[in-house]
C-alpha cells in the first residue's frame, strides 16, 4: 500500500493494526475493525478520507491534543488509544465497541423515558469530563452514541460517547476553510449556525436535541433538512410535546435555549436526569436505581405502571377478611335446637334421679348396696346416650349453612329454638319442684316410719 492510496481490508497500518472489516463511514472518515497485533486486542481504526487536511500543518499541537484526549478516562467515553496524524493515511485508533448506535436504536421507535433519563445522565457525565479538560466535542449526535453490551447476562447496555477527538484535532490544525462549520447540521447550536465558536453550551444544546429525538422518535424540526434545519432553530426553539411531562419539558427547554447562557451545564444535566430517572411515573413508586437507568430491554414505565396493581391485592384481601360475613345469617340452627333439647332431657333426667335417690335413700340396707347402683347410673346412661345418635346423624352445620338453608328453614329453626328454650325452662322449673318435694318427703320419712327396735 502506497502512502497516497486508501487503506483496504487486509492492510496493516504501522506494522501493527491489521484492518479486518469496514464497519462504518462518514463524511470525513471510514471506520475499520482491526486487530492490534502488538497487544492482541480488537480496536477501531478511523481513517481520514483523502482530501481532508489533517494535522500535518501543526504536528506539535496535534501531538499535544492526542495526549490530552488519550488521558480522558470515563466509562461513558470511547477511549482513544493511538493517533497517526503526520503522514498518509491519517487515522485514529480507539476502543472498539461491539454494539449498535443510538441512531439505530431510535429507528426502532421512541425509547422509554427512564432509559432516556439514564442515557442523559451518562452522556452528561461524559461531557462533564470532556469539558473539565477544556475540550468541546462539537459533534454530539445519535450516531456518535454507542450502546455497549452489558457485561453480565440480564444487565443493561451503557451509552458511550464517541468521536470527541476527531473534530478537535482537525479544527485545531485549521483544516477547515474559513466559515466552514464542523458538526452535523441537524444538531448544531444557534451560535454555531451563526459562525460563532463552539463552547460546552453548544454540546449541551446538541445533547438536548438528541434526547428529544430519543423520546419522540423524530428529529427536531422534522420538516426541514440540512441547512434549512440549521436555520430553523434561529427563528424558533424546538417543539417539546406536552406528553413528556413537566420534568422533561423543563429540562429540554433549558438545554435547547437560544442563548448559551440560559442552558444548564453538563453537570446540571446529570443532576436533572437523575431526578427524572427516579421520579414516580403516573403515581407509581420510584424506579429502582441503576437497573432502571438504561437497558433497552427494560420497559420500566410498564413495570412501574404494574406496581399499583400488585399493591391493590393485599388491600382487597384485608377488606375481605375484616368485612362482615353474610354466611352466618343463613347457617342452620338445628345443632342449637338439638343441644337445647338434649340439655332439657338431661336436666329432667337428672332431676328424676336426684328425686328418686332422695326418696329411696333410707330403704336400702348396707347388705345390698347394688340396689342403689342402677338408680344412679342407668337413667343417666339412657338419657345421655339416647340423643347421641340423633345428634351425630344430623348433617354438618357448615355445609347446611351454605347449601341447604333458605328463609323458611330459618323461620322454622327460630321457632324450634324458642320451643327448646321454653322446654328447658319448664324442665328446670319441674326439676326444682321435684327436688323440693323429694326433700320434704325425705324429712317426713323418719317421723312417719320410725325404726323398729
MARBASE-234996 format. One record per residue (C-alpha): x, y, z; residue in three letters. Coordinates in steps of 0.001 Angstrom, whole numbers, plus 500000, padded with zeros to 6 digits. Layout:
<atoms>
XYZALA/...
</atoms>
This chain:
<atoms>
500000500000500000UNK/501365503393498972UNK/501123506430501177UNK/498712508102498788UNK/496309505180498459UNK/493355504468500700UNK/493794501547503097UNK/491806498391502370UNK/490685495397504384UNK/493730493216504993UNK/496204496089505066UNK/498412496583508113UNK/498956500110509382UNK/502177500998511202UNK/503103497305511084UNK/500645496794513911UNK/496958497381513069UNK/495535494781510669UNK/492266496012509099UNK/489687493211509359UNK/486417494789508177UNK/484903498176507440UNK/482143498825509948UNK/481150502418509205UNK/481853505590507318UNK/481108509279507436UNK/481875512470505637UNK/485401512718506991UNK/486455509152507715UNK/485913505435507380UNK/485903503120510378UNK/487510499669510416UNK/487516496880512928UNK/491146495918513292UNK/493439493608515220UNK/496148495172517342UNK/498862492596516693UNK/501130494073519339UNK/498652493718522211UNK/496322491056520826UNK/493113493062521114UNK/490370494318518820UNK/490376498045518114UNK/488557500553515922UNK/490645502430513366UNK/489150505623511961UNK/490926506511508720UNK/490531510086507474UNK/489374510375503903UNK/491845511622501264UNK/491468515312500592UNK/490654516118504205UNK/493607518015505525UNK/494854516610508775UNK/497162517894511423UNK/500245517758509233UNK/500387521540509245UNK/500569521587513063UNK/502178518319514209UNK/503290519615517583UNK/499820520789518520UNK/498317517574517186UNK/500544515511519457UNK/499536517686522382UNK/495844517214521603UNK/496267513436521233UNK/497973513279524613UNK/495108515244526164UNK/492394513137524563UNK/494113509873525470UNK/494231510968529104UNK/490434511216529327UNK/489061508127531034UNK/485404507511531793UNK/483044504536531313UNK/480875506666529014UNK/483751507769526785UNK/485222505727523939UNK/488904505552524839UNK/491480506897522378UNK/494485504546522168UNK/496641505966519398UNK/496732508568516607UNK/498774508929513419UNK/498232512412512019UNK/501631513045510449UNK/501717511120507213UNK/499326509294504947UNK/496945507796505724UNK/495948509693508826UNK/493987507660511369UNK/492912507358514975UNK/492952504109516962UNK/490156503792519512UNK/488332501353521737UNK/486105499031519707UNK/482508498929520987UNK/480520495869519937UNK/477035497320519899UNK/474523499430517972UNK/474436503193517790UNK/471713505275519361UNK/470528506258515884UNK/469885502588515107UNK/468011502168518374UNK/465841505233517708UNK/464972503827514279UNK/463100501056516120UNK/460903503587517920UNK/460951506001520870UNK/462866504893523946UNK/461262504583527409UNK/461645507810529425UNK/463575506026532189UNK/466075504730529665UNK/466485508163528128UNK/466980509662531591UNK/469791507193532284UNK/471310507904528888UNK/471142511640529596UNK/472961511127532898UNK/475693509056531239UNK/476183511485528360UNK/476151514385530798UNK/478907512727532823UNK/480968512133529682UNK/480617515768528608UNK/481443516928532139UNK/484758515055531956UNK/485479516366528461UNK/484539519952529285UNK/486545519818532507UNK/489642519167530388UNK/488947522162528183UNK/487666520086525254UNK/484448520665523288UNK/483032517659521465UNK/481470519718518624UNK/479564516810517056UNK/477148515265519568UNK/474585513226517610UNK/472856509811517873UNK/475331508086515557UNK/478159509127517883UNK/476478507489520878UNK/477381503794521033UNK/475401501328523157UNK/477876498883524657UNK/476510495420525527UNK/476115494518529217UNK/478930492727530975UNK/476567490296532740UNK/473531488371531436UNK/470384490353532015UNK/472351493534532608UNK/471919496817530829UNK/473777498391527972UNK/475806501531528612UNK/475999504583526398UNK/479446505660525242UNK/480225508951523539UNK/482480508527520506UNK/484391510837518177UNK/485053513503520781UNK/488579513836519426UNK/488387513972515660UNK/486689517349515368UNK/489061518868517896UNK/492147517513516154UNK/491020518655512737UNK/489848522077513846UNK/492954522652515951UNK/495030522301512800UNK/492789524751510913UNK/491934522157508281UNK/488595523755507515UNK/488168526624505128UNK/487082529929506644UNK/483385529909507510UNK/483097526097507376UNK/481415524589510422UNK/482445521227511848UNK/479428519243513011UNK/476128517843511792UNK/473617520472510707UNK/470645518842512454UNK/472316519164515862UNK/474186522460515601UNK/473585525097518244UNK/472314528514517084UNK/475673530158517801UNK/477408527584515589UNK/474949528244512780UNK/475891531917513031UNK/479563531014512710UNK/480488531537516346UNK/482998529437518221UNK/481553526292519839UNK/481538526046523618UNK/480462523482526221UNK/476985525021525981UNK/476938524020522293UNK/477401520375523278UNK/474584520694525823UNK/472285522071523104UNK/473110519176520785UNK/472538516662523587UNK/469134518239524239UNK/468138517606520616UNK/469440514026520865UNK/467364513357523996UNK/464270514903522408UNK/464721512647519390UNK/465158509590521605UNK/461921510365523478UNK/459796511096520402UNK/461452509001517710UNK/461689512065515444UNK/464284514747514873UNK/463602518279515963UNK/462478520454513063UNK/461358517350511109UNK/460081519263508081UNK/463477520699507218UNK/466784519156506171UNK/470400520234506060UNK/470873523980506004UNK/467127524533506371UNK/467113522624509655UNK/470104524601510872UNK/468476527922510023UNK/465104526928511509UNK/466472526998515045UNK/467403530652514652UNK/463741531614514424UNK/462073529226516881UNK/463007526712519585UNK/462224523037519009UNK/458742521763519810UNK/458641519755523038UNK/455457517641523351UNK/453402518155526495UNK/453071514377526781UNK/456661514202528000UNK/455626515830531265UNK/456787518958533091UNK/460099517453534200UNK/461291516648530707UNK/459698519808529343UNK/461664521999531742UNK/464997520244531166UNK/464761520129527366UNK/463573523736527180UNK/466633524880529119UNK/469043522672527181UNK/467799523994523823UNK/467606527652524820UNK/468763530007522073UNK/471178531837524355UNK/474117529709525582UNK/473998531455528959UNK/470468530144529558UNK/471494526498529187UNK/472473524253532102UNK/475971522899532484UNK/476668519254531734UNK/476788518546535475UNK/473384520169535971UNK/472074517942533183UNK/473314514906535116UNK/471554516043538293UNK/468272516744536487UNK/468442513417534636UNK/468942511524537897UNK/465835513171539334UNK/463856512208536247UNK/465135508653536387UNK/463963508117539962UNK/460810510247539798UNK/457437508474540142UNK/455669507838536838UNK/451858508156536849UNK/451748507810540611UNK/453905504701540707UNK/456767504362543205UNK/460284505449542213UNK/462107503215539763UNK/464922501035541068UNK/468314502741540812UNK/470930501518538316UNK/468788498832536701UNK/466135501323535615UNK/468889503562534350UNK/469117502357530783UNK/468793498835529357UNK/466709498915526226UNK/465150495634527252UNK/463586497087530371UNK/460129498584529817UNK/460499500437533079UNK/457409502593532553UNK/455322499432532076UNK/456855497787535133UNK/456148500907537193UNK/452561501003535892UNK/452087497372537003UNK/453210498140540556UNK/449957499710541835UNK/448025496671540591UNK/450112494336542705UNK/449735496625545688UNK/445932496523545453UNK/445742492798546083UNK/446581492854549789UNK/444202495778550291UNK/441319493813548796UNK/442324490811550871UNK/442198492849554054UNK/438725494138553278UNK/437506490628552616UNK/438908489396555906UNK/437547492201558061UNK/434183492819556438UNK/431074491127557991UNK/430423487681556572UNK/426781487299555448UNK/427021483495555504UNK/426242483081559245UNK/422804484640558655UNK/421806481501556749UNK/423567478954558955UNK/421237476237560241UNK/420241476419563887UNK/419392472750564154UNK/422510471968566197UNK/421431474616568691UNK/417919473165568864UNK/419308469680569354UNK/421678470884572042UNK/418911472668573931UNK/416626469656573626UNK/419317467268574838UNK/420076469639577681UNK/416415469783578678UNK/416078465998578588UNK/419267465585580570UNK/418081468143583108UNK/414763466339583561UNK/416544463003583888UNK/418970464385586418UNK/416111465826588457UNK/414331462486588366UNK/417429460641589503UNK/418004463141592301UNK/414386462814593436UNK/414492459039593347UNK/417731458897595235UNK/416433461191597939UNK/413152459343598260UNK/414691455886598446UNK/417777456673600434UNK/416565455254603833UNK/415156451996602385UNK/418250450110601203UNK/420479448415603724UNK/424197448108603844UNK/423919444422602912UNK/422540445181599420UNK/424406448147598023UNK/423864447019594450UNK/420219448141594573UNK/421287451773594632UNK/423783451446591810UNK/421371451106588874UNK/419291454037590096UNK/422243456411589945UNK/423826455198586701UNK/421342453584584355UNK/418985456560583908UNK/421972458833583253UNK/423314456489580625UNK/419918456156578971UNK/419233459867578834UNK/422720460881577750UNK/423357458213575150UNK/419911458076573549UNK/420123461546571923UNK/423672460919570736UNK/422774459013567527UNK/420298461707566604UNK/422964464351567139UNK/425582462518565099UNK/423090461778562342UNK/422443465439561776UNK/424296466989558784UNK/427380469081559469UNK/426332472627560270UNK/428878474199557889UNK/427628472633554619UNK/423975473028555567UNK/424563476729556132UNK/425993477110552632UNK/423950474703550507UNK/420512473887552030UNK/419194476697554200UNK/416667479166552982UNK/414335481718554540UNK/411541479267555563UNK/414095476981557171UNK/415431479914559161UNK/411943480695560451UNK/411384477068561442UNK/414693476981563214UNK/413869480167565092UNK/410611478634566288UNK/412379475424567272UNK/414898477401569283UNK/412119479196571114UNK/410326475917571819UNK/413520474303573056UNK/414274477244575316UNK/410747477101576704UNK/411023473349577300UNK/414341473810579033UNK/412890476430581361UNK/409899474225582160UNK/412176471250582771UNK/414316473340585066UNK/411260474514586951UNK/409876470980587234UNK/413227469645588365UNK/413369472265591105UNK/409854471401592268UNK/410622467678592268UNK/413751468290594266UNK/411890470273596904UNK/409174467636597082UNK/411738464897597497UNK/413401466813600292UNK/410118467202602095UNK/409314463514601757UNK/412743462606602985UNK/412276464761606066UNK/408874463181606815UNK/410114459632606349UNK/411790459093609706UNK/408816460547611587UNK/406112458552609749UNK/408050455272609748UNK/410201455066612858UNK/412786452331613003UNK/411610449172614765UNK/413595448097617835UNK/
</atoms>
